[in-house]
């Protein structure tokens, strides 16, 4: 092995290690409900490595579109909205 090929191998190994350190995967999902009608929607996406930020952006964009139409993420429902949906049988009790 020449010195030149050794340097190339070390450089390639280092680059791969750095890429693997930054690689990750993501699975995001948000459930939304319309407080008046009880209609539900779900926004979800999966991503790997650089796709993680793309998946985050897709779910964020989807959620915003539904929120503009009056939907609310389940975790942000107000207590009175939750109680109303439960009374009408449109949302299970937690």
Rosetta blueprint (number, residue, H / E / L):
1 X L
2 X L
3 X H
4 X H
5 X H
6 X H
7 X H
8 X H
9 X H
10 X H
11 X H
12 X H
13 X H
14 X H
15 X H
16 X H
17 X H
18 X H
19 X H
20 X H
21 X H
22 X H
23 X L
24 X L
25 X E
26 X E
27 X E
28 X E
29 X E
30 X E
31 X E
32 X E
33 X E
34 X E
35 X L
36 X L
37 X L
38 X L
39 X L
40 X E
41 X E
42 X E
43 X E
44 X E
45 X E
46 X E
47 X E
48 X E
49 X L
50 X L
51 X H
52 X H
53 X H
54 X H
55 X H
56 X H
57 X H
58 X H
59 X H
60 X H
61 X H
62 X H
63 X H
64 X H
65 X H
66 X H
67 X H
68 X H
69 X L
70 X L
71 X E
72 X E
73 X E
74 X H
75 X H
76 X H
77 X L
78 X L
79 X H
80 X H
81 X H
82 X H
83 X H
84 X H
85 X H
86 X H
87 X H
88 X L
89 X L
90 X L
91 X L
92 X L
93 X L
94 X L
